[in-house]
Amino acid sequence: MIEKLEYWFSKCSDCLLHPEYEKLLNELCDYELNQEIIDFLCNKATSKKHWCELRFEHLKILLLNETALNYDLKQFYFDALKRCRRLWLKMFYIRGYAFYATEEELEPIMKNFQKLLEKNHDYIDYEPILSVAGLPYLVDKYGFDCFKDALRTAKNEYQKINPRLRKYFTMNEKLEQTFKLSPEEAKKQFNEILKNAKI
């Protein structure tokens, strides 16, 4: 499997997956992972050479495949979330770290995350963070106060985003992006934004 992964990954661009490689990644969601594949996925999930969307395609296998829990990835997640600049991706590294961390270990991380939420009002970050796969998932699974506080902050800060930029898309339980608006509705809403924009 690792040879196939490496071969087809070499056919991907910095931001797009080759269809054959995408098929292999989908297979990995139900595949029994071994150390070699874990190392491969960890490497690709943190590679600065590629866009965060491509990194996330590797990260989500580590988050969804239960056999990944047979490996101690605590330090990997901790290091990744510390280095990550994109807020929505940082939250998914936190989700991985939560598999291994105590509430006490998560508290300072989530306080910092809340501060970042208050500074950043990019709808591209907030939609995954507020989706069923994001902070609501962490609250439901662990019930930690630090997750509840972060979710409250995220909901409050989300209201500061232009309403016309909200609710275009979300993320489902399988960590797949889904659209809330039809292409026609999205186009109409986007045209309204352009029309009302001050240039």
C-alpha positions in Angstrom: 0.0 0.0 0.0 2.8 2.5 0.9 4.4 2.1 -2.5 1.0 2.9 -4.2 0.5 5.9 -2.0 3.9 7.3 -2.7 3.6 6.8 -6.4 0.2 8.4 -6.8 1.1 11.2 -4.3 3.9 12.2 -6.7 1.2 12.7 -9.3 -0.7 15.3 -7.2 -0.2 19.0 -7.4 0.4 21.3 -4.4 -3.3 21.9 -4.1 -5.1 19.1 -6.0 -5.3 15.3 -5.4 -4.9 13.0 -8.3 -8.1 10.9 -8.7 -6.2 7.6 -8.1 -4.6 9.0 -5.0 -7.9 10.3 -3.7 -9.3 6.8 -4.2 -6.4 5.3 -2.2 -7.0 7.8 0.6 -10.7 6.9 0.8 -9.7 3.2 1.1 -7.4 4.1 4.0 -10.4 5.2 6.1 -11.3 1.5 6.6 -7.8 0.0 6.3 -5.8 -1.3 9.2 -3.0 1.2 9.5 0.6 0.3 10.2 3.5 2.4 11.4 4.8 3.1 7.9 1.4 4.4 6.7 1.0 6.4 10.0 4.4 8.1 9.4 3.4 8.8 5.8 0.1 10.4 6.8 1.7 12.4 9.6 4.3 13.7 7.2 1.7 14.8 4.6 -0.7 16.2 7.2 1.9 18.7 8.3 3.8 19.4 5.1 4.3 23.1 4.5 4.8 22.4 0.8 1.0 21.8 0.3 -2.2 23.8 0.9 -4.0 23.1 4.1 -6.9 21.5 2.3 -4.5 18.8 0.9 -2.9 18.4 4.4 -6.4 17.9 5.9 -7.1 15.0 3.5 -4.4 13.1 5.3 -5.2 14.3 8.7 -8.8 13.2 8.5 -7.7 9.5 8.0 -5.8 9.8 11.3 -8.9 11.2 13.0 -11.5 8.8 11.6 -9.6 5.5 11.3 -9.9 3.8 14.7 -6.7 1.8 14.2 -4.7 5.1 14.3 -5.4 5.0 18.1 -3.1 2.0 18.4 -0.2 4.5 17.9 0.9 7.3 20.2 0.3 10.4 18.2 0.0 12.8 21.1 3.3 14.7 20.4 2.5 14.8 16.7 -0.8 16.5 17.3 0.7 18.9 19.9 3.5 20.0 17.7 1.2 20.3 14.7 -1.4 22.5 16.5 1.4 24.8 17.8 2.8 25.4 14.3 -0.5 25.6 12.4 -1.6 29.1 11.4 -5.0 28.3 9.8 -7.6 28.3 12.6 -9.9 25.7 11.2 -7.1 23.3 10.7 -5.6 24.0 14.1 -9.0 22.9 15.6 -8.7 19.5 13.9 -5.2 19.0 15.3 -6.7 19.8 18.7 -9.4 17.2 18.0 -6.6 14.6 17.5 -4.7 15.8 20.5 -7.8 15.4 22.6 -7.7 11.6 22.0 -4.6 11.5 24.3 -4.7 14.6 26.5 -6.2 15.4 29.8 -8.6 18.3 30.4 -5.8 20.1 32.3 -3.5 19.8 29.3 -6.2 21.1 27.0 -7.2 24.1 29.0 -4.2 26.4 28.1 -4.5 25.3 24.5 -8.2 26.2 24.4 -7.7 29.6 26.1 -5.2 30.5 23.4 -7.6 29.2 20.8 -10.4 31.4 22.2 -8.1 34.4 21.9 -7.4 33.5 18.3 -11.2 33.2 17.6 -11.7 36.8 19.0 -9.0 38.1 16.5 -10.1 36.2 13.4 -13.4 36.6 11.7 -12.9 34.7 8.5 -16.0 32.7 7.6 -13.8 30.0 6.0 -12.5 29.2 9.5 -15.7 29.4 11.4 -17.9 27.1 9.3 -15.8 24.0 10.0 -15.2 25.0 13.6 -18.9 25.3 14.3 -19.9 22.2 12.2 -20.9 18.9 13.8 -17.2 17.8 13.2 -15.7 20.8 15.0 -16.2 22.2 18.5 -19.7 20.7 18.9 -18.1 17.3 18.4 -15.5 18.0 21.1 -18.2 19.2 23.5 -20.4 16.2 23.0 -17.5 13.7 23.2 -15.6 15.0 26.1 -17.8 17.6 27.9 -14.8 19.6 29.0 -15.5 23.2 30.1 -12.6 24.5 28.0 -14.4 23.1 24.9 -17.8 24.6 26.0 -16.2 28.0 26.6 -14.5 27.9 23.1 -17.8 26.9 21.5 -19.6 29.9 23.2 -16.8 32.2 22.0 -17.0 30.8 18.5 -20.7 31.3 18.3 -20.5 34.9 19.6 -17.7 35.8 17.3 -19.4 34.2 14.3 -22.2 36.8 14.7 -19.6 39.5 13.8 -19.1 38.1 10.4 -21.1 39.6 7.5 -24.4 37.6 7.4 -24.1 37.3 3.6 -20.8 35.4 4.1 -22.3 32.9 6.5 -23.8 29.5 6.0 -22.4 28.7 2.5 -21.0 25.4 3.6 -20.4 23.1 6.6 -18.6 19.9 7.5 -20.3 16.6 8.2 -19.4 13.7 10.6 -17.1 12.2 8.0 -15.2 15.5 7.8 -16.5 16.1 4.3 -17.4 19.7 3.2 -21.1 20.0 2.3 -22.8 23.0 0.8 -25.8 24.6 2.5 -26.7 26.8 -0.4 -27.4 25.7 -4.0 -25.0 27.1 -6.6 -27.8 29.4 -7.7 -28.4 30.7 -4.2 -24.7 31.1 -3.6 -24.2 33.1 -6.8 -27.1 35.3 -6.0 -25.8 36.0 -2.5 -22.3 36.6 -3.8 -23.6 39.1 -6.4 -25.4 41.0 -3.7 -22.2 41.3 -1.7 -20.4 42.7 -4.8 -23.2 45.1 -5.5 -23.2 46.4 -1.9 -19.4 46.5 -1.6 -17.8 49.9 -1.2 -15.0 50.3 -3.7 
